Amino acid sequence: MLIECYECKAKISDSAASCPQCGALPPDSGKSLNVTVSDLDMKFSTIFWFLIKAAVAAVPAVVVLYTASTVIGGVLSPLLHL
């Protein structure tokens, strides 16, 4: 039986886990979508470059945290007489 998606109003099956158009879950759905990773077959070079990219992406976060701690420390130290 077809029902109407509450998000995008597309016609979907009443047994569908989610709307194929917009991905919305049925509002009365208590079921969750299970994900099973059966095999993670990656070459070493792929993992290596992923880790390099993650390290480079972390640099702006470290700069922001360092700057914020320096500014907060500069404001609080005169107030606390440190």
N, C-alpha and C positions, 0 to 999 in steps of 0.2 A: 504494500500500500504506500502511496506517495503522500508526504506531508510537506508543509511549507516551512522553510527555514525561518526562524524568528529574526535572524540578522539581515540576510540578503533577499529573503522571500523566494528563493529558488525552490523548485520541487525536488525533494530528496526522499530516499527510502526511509521508512520508519525504523528499519533495523540498522541504518548507517550509524557508525560511531561518531562521525562528525560530518559537517557539510562539505562536500567536495569543492564547492565554489569558494567559500570564505573560511572554512575550517572551524566554524562555531560548533561547540558541543550542544546537544539538546539541553534546555534549561532544567529539565527534571531528571537528567542523567546522573546517576550516582556512580556510573562506571568510569574507570580511567583507562587511558590508552597505555598498554604495556609496550615497553621497548626492550628488546633483548639483543645484546651484542654477542654474536656468536664467534666472531674471529676478527682480530685486529691485525691485519697483515700489512705492515708499513715497512718500507725500506729504511735503513739506518739514516741515509742522507735526508729523507723526508722528515724524520723525527728531529734530526740535528738542526735543520733549517727552521723548523717550527719552534724549537727552543731558542734559537738565536732571535727570531722575530718576537717571541714573547719577552725576552730580556730587553730588547730595544724598545718595545712598547711600554715597559715598566719605567723607563728613564723619566718621562714627563711626570709620572706620579711621584717619583722620588723627589724631583725638583720642586713640585708643588708642596709636598709635605715638609721639605726642608725650609722653603720660603715661609710657609705658614708658621712653623715652629719658631723661626727666627723673629718674625714679626710679633707673635704672641709673647715670646720671651722678652723682646725689647719693650713691649708695653707693660708686662707684668713685673719685670724686675725693679723698676723704680717705685712701683706701687707697693711691693713687698719688701723693699729695702734690701735686696740681695746683692 
